[in-house]
Every structure is written in structure tokens, then in C-alpha cells.
């Protein structure tokens, strides 16, 4: 049975988070590669990058301003 959409989104964000940190076990990487929808992973990655950039801009504005 396929995972629900919500569960796939949560797993995609978890996979992207661990990929940003660069720490993940090979078995988890292989499971993510075979079980997650690539479109969901790309959307999660773009959202994570956007949040990271927003956080950096916030920190810079707090320090400079």
C-alpha cells in the first residue's frame, strides 16, 4: 500500500534535512531514493532552501540594522 501524501511530504522534508546536514545512513538514502516521489523531494528541497535564505536574511538584518 502506498504512503499517504502527508507521510511522503514528512519523509521528504526529513530526507532533505539530513541531506543538508550531510549525515545519513546508506540504507536510509537507498530507501528514500526508491520510495519517495522525486517531485515531492524537489518541492521540499526548494522550500528548505527558501527557509534557509530567509533565515540568513533575518540574521543579517538583525545584526546590521
C-alpha positions in Angstrom: 0.0 0.0 0.0 1.3 3.4 -0.9 2.1 6.0 1.7 -0.3 8.9 2.2 0.6 12.3 0.7 1.2 13.8 4.2 3.6 10.9 5.1 5.5 11.3 1.9 5.9 15.1 2.5 7.2 14.5 6.0 9.6 11.8 4.8 10.8 14.1 2.0 11.5 17.0 4.4 13.3 14.6 6.7 15.4 13.4 3.9 16.2 16.9 2.7 17.1 18.0 6.3 19.6 15.1 6.6 21.0 15.8 3.2 21.6 19.5 4.2 23.5 18.3 7.2 25.3 15.7 5.2 24.7 12.9 7.7 22.5 10.0 6.6 22.9 6.2 6.6 23.2 4.5 3.3 20.2 2.3 3.9 18.1 5.4 4.6 19.4 7.0 1.4 18.6 4.0 -0.6 15.1 3.7 0.9 14.4 7.3 0.2 15.6 7.0 -3.4 13.3 4.1 -4.1 10.2 5.0 -2.1 9.9 8.8 -2.3 8.3 10.7 -5.2 11.0 12.9 -6.8 8.6 15.8 -7.3 7.9 15.9 -3.6 11.6 15.8 -2.7 12.3 18.7 -5.1 9.5 20.8 -3.7 10.7 20.0 -0.2 14.3 21.0 -1.1 13.1 24.3 -2.7 11.1 25.1 0.4 14.0 24.3 2.7 16.4 26.4 0.6 13.9 29.3 0.7 13.6 29.0 4.5 17.4 28.9 4.9 17.8 32.0 2.8 15.0 33.8 4.7 16.8 32.8 8.0 20.1 34.2 6.7 18.4 37.5 5.6 16.7 37.8 9.0 20.0 37.3 10.8 21.8 39.8 8.6 19.1 42.4 9.2 19.2 41.9 12.9 23.0 42.3 13.0 23.3 45.2 10.6 20.1 47.0 11.5 
